[in-house]
Amino acid sequence: MSNAISLLTADQWVVAVVGALIAGLVKGVVGFALPMVMITILGSVVSPELALAGLILPTLVTNTQQALRQGVSAAWSSVVMFRVFMLTALFFLLISAQLIRVIPNALFLGAIGGMVICFSLLQLSGRRIPIKKESKVSHAAIGALTGFVGGLSAVWGPPTVAFLTVMDVEKKEHIRTQGVVYGVGALALTFSHLSTGILNLNTLIYSAILIPAAIFGMRLGRTIQDRIDQSIFMKATLFVLMVAGVNLIRRAFFA
């Protein structure tokens, strides 16, 4: 335990806990962006490896809670409803992951960041992309894009949110489906970094210490989410999505 505590200085621990709280708050309101917020804040005071290790368990736990907030049956209904999107995304993720050494990561981060910003601005302007919620072809096409980008860059949040937003998914279902998708991804991320060594006994303890702050922040965010209507929720989601797009472009060209 003492070895885990010594990974960070006292000042760094304060920043890490506050960062987890803020990230949880944002996630509680719009359903996503916890890893983006945490890695941005933690990365300002610790190494990239420690920043990544710190966010893994809070991400896994908060996504599981988010997915199961209305119960297992509700979470399963989201899986059934968006199974084409999820399965297509998984298929293309496995394919594109094999290309990671061939295609520049910056190219895809920049491209998806640009698309996310354009999409957000278009939606905020009041215009709607004419896609039917029931169209399996649309589900498959956006799933393919999400998975392809995710396999190359480990970024699948913004395309997922864009997909659910353009489908005009109801607020609770929107949040729940995000939790299901991100929960699966967070589980895979946890196991993959147990093998890379980024997660070990000390970093697991360090990451676990940040879980309560992330959960508390998410609960605060949920109280805000529960009191806002669908239109305000969509605007808040699009604003955070636009920030995520800017962050992707930053990672592509300035990281």
Secondary structure, 3 states (H helix, E strand, C coil): CHHHHCCCCHHHHHHHHHHHHHHHHHHHHHCCCHHHHHHHHHCCCCCHHHHHHHHHHHHHHHHHHHHCCCCHHHHHHHHHHCHHHHHHHHHHHHHHHHHCCCCCHHHHHHHHHHHHHHHHHHHHCCCCCCCCCCCHHHHHHHHHHHHHHHHHHCCCHHHHHHHHHHCCCCHHHHHHHHHHHHHHHHHHHHHHHHHHCCCCHHHHHHHHHCHHHHHHHHHHHHHHHHHCCHHHHHHHHHHHHHHHHHHHHHHHHCC
